[in-house]
Amino acid sequence: MHVPESQACARVVLVDDHPIFRRGVAELLNESGRFEVIADFSSARALLEVIDELQPDLAVIDLQMPGDDGLSLLQQLKAHSPDLRIVMLTASDDSEHLLQAIQSGADGYLLKETDAELILQRLEGVLEGKVALDDEALVILTQRLRNTEAPVQSDNSLGEITLRERQTLSLIAAGMSNKLIARELGISDGTVKVYVKSLLRKLDLHSRLELAAWVHAHPEVELEGEV
């Protein structure tokens, strides 16, 4: 584990079993001036032992590691620290891995080959409540949802989505956080949360990431409405 001395706006922990890659990501984040990597680890167990002491804002973790894998770590972190933002940074473009990560509560899924500046932008967005998907991950998720039978694909199910829910869904797909959606629609954060939960139930999905991808997978669905 390495802990730098400088302070930054967002406190980040990294977990990846490849030390050279881990060092490169740490340098990228620290040099951006928007993040500070307060600690980096080669295993899930090492982070879990000190998570209470560190209290990070964001965890960036690899998917495939020896011992406890990234999905297991994601689930344990979400159970222990529900407010912690967690982004998977992985070489795996397997649609099953992507779906499992999203369904386990990941706030983002970025491939390691993603452009460095785009990684910074996506991670910054996560801190504002946005979802972090690079173009390739979005394509993978969109294709998967297109090939999955879902109740929403029937006319009756589509009719169950209210105008406000459609507006909320459109703004989620645009990458807006609950706070920004509330401001745009002139409603409370709590009301937005109710709409999001309702959309997840009606579309039989599990996360905001899947909601955003669902919109891209169903361009024929009218979501725009008068705000």
N, C-alpha and C positions, 0 to 999 in steps of 0.2 A: 504494500500500500504506500502511495505517495501523497502527501498533503502539502500543497503550496501555501505560501504565507499571504499572498495578496488577497484582497477582497473584491467581490464583484456583485452585480445586481442579483443574478440567479445562481444559486448554489447547486452544483451538479456532481453526481457520482457516476463513474463509468465502471462497467463490468464486462471484461472481454479477456479470454485466455491467451490472446496474442499480444505480447508486450509491445512490439513495435507499432502495431496498429493502434493500440490503446494510447501510446505516447503521441502518435500523430493526431488522434482525435482531441486529446487533451490540449495540445498546442494550438490546434485550430480554434477550439472554444475559448481558451484563455486569451489568445491574441485578438479575438473579436471585440473585446471590451464589453460584451453583453453577457458573458457567462464566466464563472470561475469553477474549475474542476477542483473541488475540495478534497476529493479522494478517488483513487482508482484501484480496482481489484481484479484479480485473475480468476476468482471463483465466487459463486453465489453465497456460499457459507461465510466467506470473509466479510462480505457486506452485511449480511443479516446479523452478525455478531456485534456490529457497531452502529446499526441504523438509528437507534434511539439517540445516540450521542451526536451523530452528524446532522440529522434533521435537514436533509437536502430538499430543494424545490423540484428537482428533476433528476430522474435516473435514466441513463442511456445504457442499454444492456444488449449483449449479443444473444442470439437465439440458441445456437448450438455450442455447448461447452461440456467438458468432462464433468462427471458428477451430476449435481443438480443443473438441469438445463435452463435456458432462459425462460421458457414458459412456466416452469415450476417456480422460478424466482419471481416472475411477474405476478403469479397468483398469490404467493406468500407476501409480497410487498403490498399488493392491493388490499389484502386482508388485514395487514398490520397498519398500513398508512393509506387510508382511502383517498386522501387529498393529494398524495404524491403523484406528480405527472411522470409517466413512464413511456419511453419510446424504445422500440426494438430497432437496433441498427445491425443488420444482418446481411449475409451473402445469399441467404435462401430466398428464392423467388417461387417457392412451392406454395400453391394456393391454399393447401391444407394448413400449413404453418401460419400463413397470413390470417386465415379465418380463426384459427385457434387463438392467436394472439389478440385479435380484436374481441372475440367472445370472452376472453379472460380479462378484458379491461384495459388493454393497451391504448394509450393516447396517440400512438403513431407507429408506423412501420416503414422504415426507410432502408433501402438497399445500400450496401457499402460502396457501390460504384456511383452513387449519387454525387453530383457536383457539390463541392465543398460549400460554396455560397448558398446553394439551395438547402443544404443540411442546416446551416445557420438560420436561414429564414424560417424553415419548418419548425425548428426547435423553439425559436422565438415566438412563433405563432401558438405553439402548444401552451406556453406560459400565459397566453391571453385567452385560453379556452378553445382554441381552434384544433382541428385534427391535422396530423402530419402524415401525409402520404405523398411519395414521389409519383411521377407520371406512370412508371412501370407498375408500381404496386396498385395504383388506382385502376389500371387496365386489367390486372390480374383479378382484382376484386370485382370489377364490373362484369367481366366475362363469367366469373363464377356465379354471380347473382342472376345473370341472364339465363344461365343453364339450370337454375334451381327453381323448381315449382314453388310458388308462394301464393297464399290466399289473396294477396293484394292484386294479383293479375286478373282476377275476375271483376266484372263490371260492378257487382254488388259491393265488393270490398272497397273498390275505388270510391264508390259513393259514400262510404262511411267516413272518409277523410274530410274534415270540415275545411272551410275557406282559410281560417286562421292556421290550421295545421298545415295546409298546403303552403301558405306563406312562410311558416316556420321552417318547413322542410326545404324550401327554396333557399332560405338564408343560411341554413346549416350547410347546404351544398356549396354555398359561396364562401364557406369557411368562417362564418361569424360565430362568436361565443354567445352564450345565453344573455349576457349583459348587453351586448351589441344588438341582439335580436329584440330584446325588450325595449331598447331605446328606439329601434327602427319601427316597431309596431305600436309603441306607446302603451305598453303593458308592463307588468312587474316581472322580475326574474322568476318568481315562484310560478307565475302563470306559464311562462315559457317552459319551465321544467315539467309542468303538467302536460303541455302539448307534446313535448319530446317523449315522455313516457307513453302517452297515448299512441303516438306514431310507431314507437317500437313494438307495442302490442299489436296494432292493426296490421303492420307490415311483417310481423313475425321476425323481427330483427333484434340485435342484441346491443348495439352501440351506435354512437353518433357517426363513427367511421362507416358503418354499414349503411346508415341513412344517406350519407353523402354519396356513397358509391351507388346506392339504389337509384338515385336521381340520374346519374350518368348512364345507368343500365336501362333506364326507361325514359328516353327523351320524348316519347310520344305523350307522356302524361302532362296535362296542363297543371302547372303549379302557381303561375302568376295570378295574383288577384289584387284588387284595389286595397292599398294599405290605409 
